[in-house]
Amino acid sequence: MRQAFATLLASTLLLLSLTACGGESKGAAGGTDTNQMQHGELHITVSGDFQERTASREALPSFLEGQHENVVLAYKAVSEHPELLDGMPCYCGCGDSAGHRSNRDCFIHELKEDGSIVWDDHGTKCNVCLEIAVESIQLQQTGKSAADIRTWIDEKYRDGYAKPTDTPFPS
Protein backbone atom coordinates (compact mmCIF):
# COMPACT_ATOMS: atom_id res chain seq x y z
CA MET A 1 0.00 0.00 0.00
CA ARG A 2 2.85 2.41 0.82
CA GLN A 3 4.43 1.76 -2.56
CA ALA A 4 1.08 2.48 -4.25
CA PHE A 5 0.91 5.86 -2.52
CA ALA A 6 4.54 6.62 -3.39
CA THR A 7 3.76 5.84 -7.02
CA LEU A 8 0.57 7.90 -6.77
CA LEU A 9 2.46 10.90 -5.42
CA ALA A 10 5.22 10.71 -8.01
CA SER A 11 2.78 10.28 -10.88
CA THR A 12 0.47 13.00 -9.60
CA LEU A 13 3.31 15.45 -9.22
CA LEU A 14 4.54 14.70 -12.73
CA LEU A 15 1.06 14.83 -14.25
CA LEU A 16 0.10 18.07 -12.59
CA SER A 17 3.45 19.80 -12.26
CA LEU A 18 2.37 22.74 -14.37
CA THR A 19 -1.11 23.17 -12.95
CA ALA A 20 -2.39 25.21 -10.06
CA CYS A 21 -5.75 25.92 -8.57
CA GLY A 22 -6.36 28.85 -10.86
CA GLY A 23 -7.51 26.47 -13.64
CA GLU A 24 -10.30 27.43 -15.95
CA SER A 25 -13.49 28.65 -14.40
CA LYS A 26 -16.68 26.77 -15.04
CA GLY A 27 -18.77 29.82 -14.33
CA ALA A 28 -20.81 30.52 -11.26
CA ALA A 29 -24.30 29.56 -10.44
CA GLY A 30 -26.24 30.08 -7.28
CA GLY A 31 -25.20 27.71 -4.54
CA THR A 32 -27.48 24.70 -4.26
CA ASP A 33 -28.21 23.63 -0.70
CA THR A 34 -26.34 20.33 -0.29
CA ASN A 35 -29.08 19.11 2.05
CA GLN A 36 -31.49 19.28 -0.90
CA MET A 37 -29.08 17.74 -3.42
CA GLN A 38 -30.09 14.30 -4.69
CA HIS A 39 -27.61 11.44 -5.02
CA GLY A 40 -25.59 11.83 -8.19
CA GLU A 41 -26.87 15.35 -8.88
CA LEU A 42 -24.14 17.81 -9.88
CA HIS A 43 -24.20 21.48 -9.04
CA ILE A 44 -21.74 24.31 -9.38
CA THR A 45 -20.60 26.39 -6.42
CA VAL A 46 -20.18 30.14 -6.48
CA SER A 47 -16.41 29.59 -6.80
CA GLY A 48 -16.95 27.46 -9.92
CA ASP A 49 -16.30 24.04 -8.43
CA PHE A 50 -18.59 21.08 -9.10
CA GLN A 51 -20.11 19.22 -6.18
CA GLU A 52 -21.90 15.88 -6.32
CA ARG A 53 -23.56 13.75 -3.68
CA THR A 54 -23.09 9.97 -3.73
CA ALA A 55 -24.50 7.27 -1.47
CA SER A 56 -21.23 6.39 0.24
CA ARG A 57 -17.45 6.63 0.27
CA GLU A 58 -17.32 3.69 -2.12
CA ALA A 59 -19.42 5.51 -4.74
CA LEU A 60 -17.10 8.03 -6.34
CA PRO A 61 -18.54 11.09 -8.07
CA SER A 62 -19.16 11.14 -11.81
CA PHE A 63 -16.87 14.15 -12.28
CA LEU A 64 -13.95 11.74 -11.79
CA GLU A 65 -14.81 9.97 -15.05
CA GLY A 66 -12.07 10.74 -17.53
CA GLN A 67 -9.68 11.97 -14.82
CA HIS A 68 -6.20 10.49 -14.60
CA GLU A 69 -6.10 7.29 -12.56
CA ASN A 70 -3.90 8.97 -9.93
CA VAL A 71 -6.50 11.66 -9.31
CA VAL A 72 -9.13 8.95 -8.80
CA LEU A 73 -6.79 7.12 -6.41
CA ALA A 74 -6.24 10.35 -4.48
CA TYR A 75 -10.01 10.81 -4.05
CA LYS A 76 -10.33 7.21 -2.83
CA ALA A 77 -7.50 7.76 -0.35
CA VAL A 78 -9.04 10.99 0.91
CA SER A 79 -12.36 9.21 1.46
CA GLU A 80 -10.51 6.77 3.74
CA HIS A 81 -8.68 9.51 5.70
CA PRO A 82 -11.06 12.49 6.01
CA GLU A 83 -10.32 13.02 9.71
CA LEU A 84 -6.59 13.37 9.05
CA LEU A 85 -7.14 15.89 6.27
CA ASP A 86 -9.56 17.89 8.44
CA GLY A 87 -6.47 18.87 10.41
CA MET A 88 -4.32 19.75 7.41
CA PRO A 89 -4.47 23.21 5.87
CA CYS A 90 -4.48 23.80 2.14
CA TYR A 91 -2.03 26.32 0.71
CA CYS A 92 -3.61 26.92 -2.71
CA GLY A 93 -5.72 29.92 -1.72
CA CYS A 94 -9.00 28.02 -1.55
CA GLY A 95 -9.72 29.35 1.93
CA ASP A 96 -10.33 32.76 0.39
CA SER A 97 -11.56 31.73 -3.07
CA ALA A 98 -13.82 28.81 -2.11
CA GLY A 99 -14.32 29.13 1.65
CA HIS A 100 -12.48 25.91 2.41
CA ARG A 101 -11.47 25.26 6.03
CA SER A 102 -9.00 22.39 5.43
CA ASN A 103 -7.44 20.22 2.74
CA ARG A 104 -10.33 17.76 3.09
CA ASP A 105 -12.71 20.40 1.72
CA CYS A 106 -10.85 20.35 -1.60
CA PHE A 107 -12.18 16.81 -2.11
CA ILE A 108 -15.12 16.33 0.24
CA HIS A 109 -17.55 19.14 0.96
CA GLU A 110 -19.61 17.24 3.50
CA LEU A 111 -19.92 13.84 5.15
CA LYS A 112 -23.63 13.26 5.76
CA GLU A 113 -25.07 11.41 8.76
CA ASP A 114 -26.67 8.85 6.43
CA GLY A 115 -23.21 7.89 5.10
CA SER A 116 -23.54 9.80 1.85
CA ILE A 117 -20.84 12.23 0.75
CA VAL A 118 -20.98 15.55 -1.04
CA TRP A 119 -17.79 15.55 -3.11
CA ASP A 120 -16.02 18.64 -4.45
CA ASP A 121 -14.04 18.66 -7.69
CA HIS A 122 -11.61 21.37 -6.56
CA GLY A 123 -8.92 18.73 -5.96
CA THR A 124 -9.13 17.53 -9.57
CA LYS A 125 -7.73 20.86 -10.77
CA CYS A 126 -5.15 21.66 -8.15
CA ASN A 127 -1.69 20.22 -7.75
CA VAL A 128 -1.20 21.80 -4.32
CA CYS A 129 -4.38 20.18 -2.97
CA LEU A 130 -3.39 16.78 -4.35
CA GLU A 131 0.17 17.02 -3.00
CA ILE A 132 -0.92 17.95 0.51
CA ALA A 133 -3.50 15.16 0.65
CA VAL A 134 -1.21 12.43 -0.68
CA GLU A 135 1.80 13.54 1.37
CA SER A 136 -0.30 13.68 4.56
CA ILE A 137 -1.68 10.18 4.01
CA GLN A 138 1.77 8.81 3.19
CA LEU A 139 3.26 10.34 6.33
CA GLN A 140 0.46 8.89 8.44
CA GLN A 141 1.19 5.46 6.99
CA THR A 142 4.81 5.78 8.14
CA GLY A 143 3.56 6.27 11.70
CA LYS A 144 3.69 10.05 11.96
CA SER A 145 1.12 11.69 14.20
CA ALA A 146 -1.38 14.20 12.84
CA ALA A 147 0.43 16.95 14.76
CA ASP A 148 3.80 15.97 13.25
CA ILE A 149 2.28 15.84 9.76
CA ARG A 150 0.69 19.25 10.23
CA THR A 151 4.01 20.73 11.34
CA TRP A 152 5.71 19.19 8.28
CA ILE A 153 3.00 20.51 5.90
CA ASP A 154 3.15 24.01 7.43
CA GLU A 155 6.94 24.08 7.11
CA LYS A 156 7.00 22.78 3.53
CA TYR A 157 4.30 25.11 2.19
CA ARG A 158 5.01 28.19 4.31
CA ASP A 159 6.96 30.07 1.64
CA GLY A 160 5.95 30.53 -1.99
CA TYR A 161 2.34 29.37 -1.63
CA ALA A 162 -0.96 31.10 -1.00
CA LYS A 163 -2.32 31.90 2.44
CA PRO A 164 -3.34 28.64 4.15
CA THR A 165 -6.87 27.73 5.12
CA ASP A 166 -7.79 28.61 8.70
CA THR A 167 -7.46 25.03 9.94
CA PRO A 168 -7.29 24.27 13.66
CA PHE A 169 -4.15 22.39 14.68
CA PRO A 170 -4.88 18.68 15.26
CA SER A 171 -4.86 17.55 18.88
C-alpha positions in Angstrom: 0.0 0.0 0.0 2.8 2.4 0.8 4.4 1.8 -2.6 1.1 2.5 -4.2 0.9 5.9 -2.5 4.5 6.6 -3.4 3.8 5.8 -7.0 0.6 7.9 -6.8 2.5 10.9 -5.4 5.2 10.7 -8.0 2.8 10.3 -10.9 0.5 13.0 -9.6 3.3 15.5 -9.2 4.5 14.7 -12.7 1.1 14.8 -14.3 0.1 18.1 -12.6 3.4 19.8 -12.3 2.4 22.7 -14.4 -1.1 23.2 -12.9 -2.4 25.2 -10.1 -5.8 25.9 -8.6 -6.4 28.9 -10.9 -7.5 26.5 -13.6 -10.3 27.4 -15.9 -13.5 28.7 -14.4 -16.7 26.8 -15.0 -18.8 29.8 -14.3 -20.8 30.5 -11.3 -24.3 29.6 -10.4 -26.2 30.1 -7.3 -25.2 27.7 -4.5 -27.5 24.7 -4.3 -28.2 23.6 -0.7 -26.3 20.3 -0.3 -29.1 19.1 2.1 -31.5 19.3 -0.9 -29.1 17.7 -3.4 -30.1 14.3 -4.7 -27.6 11.4 -5.0 -25.6 11.8 -8.2 -26.9 15.4 -8.9 -24.1 17.8 -9.9 -24.2 21.5 -9.0 -21.7 24.3 -9.4 -20.6 26.4 -6.4 -20.2 30.1 -6.5 -16.4 29.6 -6.8 -17.0 27.5 -9.9 -16.3 24.0 -8.4 -18.6 21.1 -9.1 -20.1 19.2 -6.2 -21.9 15.9 -6.3 -23.6 13.8 -3.7 -23.1 10.0 -3.7 -24.5 7.3 -1.5 -21.2 6.4 0.2 -17.4 6.6 0.3 -17.3 3.7 -2.1 -19.4 5.5 -4.7 -17.1 8.0 -6.3 -18.5 11.1 -8.1 -19.2 11.1 -11.8 -16.9 14.2 -12.3 -13.9 11.7 -11.8 -14.8 10.0 -15.1 -12.1 10.7 -17.5 -9.7 12.0 -14.8 -6.2 10.5 -14.6 -6.1 7.3 -12.6 -3.9 9.0 -9.9 -6.5 11.7 -9.3 -9.1 9.0 -8.8 -6.8 7.1 -6.4 -6.2 10.3 -4.5 -10.0 10.8 -4.1 -10.3 7.2 -2.8 -7.5 7.8 -0.3 -9.0 11.0 0.9 -12.4 9.2 1.5 -10.5 6.8 3.7 -8.7 9.5 5.7 -11.1 12.5 6.0 -10.3 13.0 9.7 -6.6 13.4 9.1 -7.1 15.9 6.3 -9.6 17.9 8.4 -6.5 18.9 10.4 -4.3 19.8 7.4 -4.5 23.2 5.9 -4.5 23.8 2.1 -2.0 26.3 0.7 -3.6 26.9 -2.7 -5.7 29.9 -1.7 -9.0 28.0 -1.6 -9.7 29.3 1.9 -10.3 32.8 0.4 -11.6 31.7 -3.1 -13.8 28.8 -2.1 -14.3 29.1 1.6 -12.5 25.9 2.4 -11.5 25.3 6.0 -9.0 22.4 5.4 -7.4 20.2 2.7 -10.3 17.8 3.1 -12.7 20.4 1.7 -10.8 20.3 -1.6 -12.2 16.8 -2.1 -15.1 16.3 0.2 -17.5 19.1 1.0 -19.6 17.2 3.5 -19.9 13.8 5.1 -23.6 13.3 5.8 -25.1 11.4 8.8 -26.7 8.8 6.4 -23.2 7.9 5.1 -23.5 9.8 1.8 -20.8 12.2 0.8 -21.0 15.6 -1.0 -17.8 15.6 -3.1 -16.0 18.6 -4.4 -14.0 18.7 -7.7 -11.6 21.4 -6.6 -8.9 18.7 -6.0 -9.1 17.5 -9.6 -7.7 20.9 -10.8 -5.1 21.7 -8.2 -1.7 20.2 -7.8 -1.2 21.8 -4.3 -4.4 20.2 -3.0 -3.4 16.8 -4.3 0.2 17.0 -3.0 -0.9 18.0 0.5 -3.5 15.2 0.7 -1.2 12.4 -0.7 1.8 13.5 1.4 -0.3 13.7 4.6 -1.7 10.2 4.0 1.8 8.8 3.2 3.3 10.3 6.3 0.5 8.9 8.4 1.2 5.5 7.0 4.8 5.8 8.1 3.6 6.3 11.7 3.7 10.1 12.0 1.1 11.7 14.2 -1.4 14.2 12.8 0.4 16.9 14.8 3.8 16.0 13.2 2.3 15.8 9.8 0.7 19.3 10.2 4.0 20.7 11.3 5.7 19.2 8.3 3.0 20.5 5.9 3.1 24.0 7.4 6.9 24.1 7.1 7.0 22.8 3.5 4.3 25.1 2.2 5.0 28.2 4.3 7.0 30.1 1.6 6.0 30.5 -2.0 2.3 29.4 -1.6 -1.0 31.1 -1.0 -2.3 31.9 2.4 -3.3 28.6 4.2 -6.9 27.7 5.1 -7.8 28.6 8.7 -7.5 25.0 9.9 -7.3 24.3 13.7 -4.1 22.4 14.7 -4.9 18.7 15.3 -4.9 17.5 18.9 
